[in-house]
Amino acid sequence: MSIRIRKEHQSDVESIYAVTVAAFLEAPHTDHTEQFIVNALRESGALSISLVAEEEGNVVGHVALSHVTISDGTDNWYGLGPISVLPNNQNKGIGSKLVNAAIQELMNIKAKGCVLLGDPNYYHRFGFKPREGLVLKDVPPEYFQALLLQGDLPQGIVTYNESFSAKD
């Protein structure tokens, strides 16, 4: 299996949608709107980084990154997600490649940090962890995690782009 991670092309949009639907179809803790979120981020110009995992010319995974706001006024922080891998391609390291590539892209643009909502057992390996004082409302704190890339850790309430409320 040879996986190539690259930036999304316009021709990938339909494939990204299909991969996202398939990836979350049987997933727990989802309202099955991830594909709508990705499209809304793209359409609003808020999709800061969009990477695909490609195998033999087919998109098998995707990760989105978008700006987040923090109530203390800290800027240049991003939210990672949604991240999707086709079910038949899961547990093969593709998600890890996407996360690592996303972190590298954030370092390339000199981002200060990244937050995500996800399984702490999975994301801890990339350096993400819950950070006291950095909060996403109405979410158990152990599932909201941050990776500090440079500077000081902000303190405040994190807000994702309004596209995360997309329902269709």
TATA-V553234 format. One record per helix or strand of 2 or more residues. SS is the DSSP state (alpha for helix, beta for strand). FROM is the first residue (numbers start at 0). LEN is the number of residues. Records with the same first field share a line. If there is no record, write none. Layout:
# TATA-V553234
SS=FROM-LEN / FROM-LEN
This chain:
# TATA-V553234
beta=2-5 / 48-7 / 57-13 / 76-9 / 112-5 / 133-2 / 143-5 / 155-5
alpha=9-15 / 33-11 / 86-3 / 93-15 / 119-7 / 140-3 / 161-4
